[in-house]
Amino acid sequence: MVAGRLEGKRAIITGAASGIGRASAVRFAAEGAHVVAVDVSSEGLVRTVEEIERGGGRARAVSGDAADEAFVERVVASCVSDLGGLEVMFANAGIPGRSVPLLQLSAEDWLPVLKVNLIGAFLAIKYAARVMVAAGRGSVLCTASVAGLRSGAGASPYSASKAGIINLVQTAANALAGTGVRVNAICPGLIETGMTESIFAAARAAGKEHKIGQLNPLKRAGQPVEIADTALFLASDESSYVNGAVIVADGGLSSSHPVIPGRLG
């Protein structure tokens, strides 16, 4: 029997109750990882673990706030004490925040988005890296977004939080130089998840489903499993020389400046 790409590894995935997090948890487990699925939604976590176990994988659910420092510390410590170590940390938990114009935002609108998206990623790096540095190896990956690359893919707080993640993985990779611990980010484009459900529902209700994703060269939206496959690469030893990197998975959306179709070759 061929060993899975994550055989023998222990992996914590935040935001694992749905969307990209669930798809990644299922994918990692199918490749041999023992998954610790983390989310505030205990009901969603149950479904994630059930799906993993139906496929013959191993997983446990831990419900809590990925932006709560004491909670993150406990989850990492429990993974080490109960499972024997930690080789992969996927800081995927995130929230979109309010989608309102910049001048209508308040400081309070920014706080929960920065706390969950950016500080949550920092805490994942901090506590996972402490374990990984001692072991001399490990992979930490974070979900950023094309919204963190430039304007047009999210409200200001969300976009800024994702830009912060991009910089965070770069600074963290260098802060951990020589330790054997890698830190990378994924920038998904338009993916059909609970966070984007309203966009897809509105398009389908208007009979315009065919226009979803029309701005990228692939002319379609992405699915969570496609981001999970990118995450699998970064989690595995196949990406052993990838560090401080930002991998964009957006169907080619960010490869071009805005143009009128047909006007440029």
Number of C-alpha atoms within 10 A of each C-alpha: 3 5 9 15 19 23 16 14 23 23 29 28 26 32 28 34 27 20 20 28 29 27 22 28 35 27 21 32 27 21 19 19 25 24 30 25 28 30 23 17 16 17 12 19 23 17 16 23 25 18 17 23 16 9 12 12 21 20 24 18 21 20 21 17 19 29 23 14 17 11 16 22 16 12 22 23 18 15 19 16 11 9 15 11 20 25 25 29 28 31 28 27 25 25 14 18 17 15 14 13 9 10 6 8 15 9 8 8 15 17 12 19 23 24 18 22 28 28 21 26 30 22 21 28 24 16 18 28 29 13 19 23 15 12 15 13 18 26 27 30 28 31 26 33 28 24 23 22 17 13 12 11 15 20 18 22 24 27 24 22 24 28 20 20 29 25 17 22 26 18 14 21 22 16 10 15 12 12 17 18 27 29 28 27 30 25 22 23 24 23 23 17 17 12 13 13 11 12 15 18 13 12 14 14 9 9 10 12 16 12 13 17 19 13 18 18 14 13 15 18 19 20 17 19 18 17 25 22 16 17 25 23 16 27 27 20 14 11 13 16 9 16 23 20 18 22 19 21 20 25 19 14 20 18 11 10 7 9 9 7 8 6 6 6 4
